[in-house]
C-alpha cells in the first residue's frame, strides 16, 4: 500500500498537468502555468499569466530600494498606454519579503510617482512572487523579462524596452536586442579572477600583479608578445634590485658596482648567493597590457614600483674609491687571443685572464668586483693575470696584478653613478 501511495504521489503532478520547475528560466523556455496572487493597481487581486497569452507580456522586476527602477515607471507606463491592446507590462516587486515590500509600502511609492509626474501609474504591480524570484534571478535591476505565447523570448536591460523592439516582436520580426547576462559567479567585494571569482581572466586587457615569493617555481624573467608586439612582461622570484633594473632598463647606465643603493634596507635589494632565506626578499611581478612600445612598458613598471616601494632613480657624478689600472711595468706586446680561466664566478677556485686588452680585462672584472675598476693604461696591448679566488678582495686583486708586472691600485676618481633611493 505504501508503495502504491508513493507512486501516485510521483505521478500526481504529471496526471494533473502541473509543471514543477525549480531551475531559473532562460530564453526559449516556456513559463509554467502561473497565478500571481498578490496584485495591486489592477481590477482583480490576481493575474493568471496564461490568460494573457494573446498579449506580449513584459515583466519589469524592481524593488523599493532601486531608485532607477521607480524612475523607469513613467516610461513603461507610456508604452502600456500606447500598446494597451497588444502588451501587458507587469511591475513585479522582486524579493518582496527580503526587503519588506508590502502592499502599504508599494502603494506609497505609486502615490509618490503620481505626485512627482502628475500622471497615475496604470500598470499592475505584483508582489510576494517567490516563483518568479526563482525563475528569474538577477544581479542588477531593473530586469526585463519578455514573454510571447507563453515563451521567454528575451531577458534584457531596461533600455531595450522601446517601441522598435516591441513592434518587431508583435510583428514576428527578428530583433537585435542586447540580452542581459547576470554573472552569479562574481563577488565584486572580492578580487576578480582569484579562486574563480569571475572566471579565469582570459579577457583581461590590463593587469599589474605583485606578490611575494612564489614557491615551487624557478626564478626567471621574460616578456609577453603577440603578433610581434610587446604585451607585457614577467619576473618570477626576483630581487627588488632586479625589478628596478628591469623597469628602468637602459636608464640604469652603469653596471652594479656603479649603482648606489641609498635605501633603508640594502638586504631588501641584494641577495647573497648563500642566503637560504632569500625568498623573504624575492618578488613575483607580472604586467599585462595591450600592445605597447618598449618605453611604455618600462614606464608602466616604473610607476608600479614607485607606488609600492617608493623607488626613485637618477644619475650623478660622485667621487669614489676605485681600482685604477695603470700602464704596465713591463711591456709585453703580443697577439690578442682571449684565454679566460674556467670562469670568474665565486665558486671557481682557478681564475685567470690571459691575452686580453686592458679595457676587456677591466670590463670582465667589473661584473664581479664590488669596487669600480678603471682602465687608464691607454694601451690596447694584451695583458695576462692570474686572479685571486675572491674578486672582491681589493688587496688580493692588486697583488695579483703586481705579480704579473701590472699596476692596479686604489685611488679616488669622479665617476658617473646611478642612484636608487626609496626615500
Secondary structure, DSSP 8 states (H G I E B T S, - for coil): -HHHHHHHHHHHHHHHT-----S---TT-B----EE--EESSSSS-EEGGGGTTSEEEEEEE-TT-HHHHHTHHHHHHHHHHTTTTEEEEEEETTTTTTT--HHHHHHHHHHHHHHHSS---SEEE---HHHHHHS--SSS-EEEEEETTEEEEEE-GGG-SHHHHHHHHTT------B----TT--TTS-TTSTTTTS--TT-S-EEEEES--TTS--EEEEEEETTEEEEEEEEEEEHHHHHHHHHGGGS-S-GGGEEEESS-GGGT---TT-TTGGGGEEEEEEEEEEE-HHHHHHHHHHHHHHHH--EEEEEEEEEEEEEEE--SS--------EE-S--STT-S-EEEEEEEHHHHHHHHHTT-SS-EEE-----SEEEEEE-S-TT-HHHHHHHHHHTT-EEEEEEEEEEEEEEE--
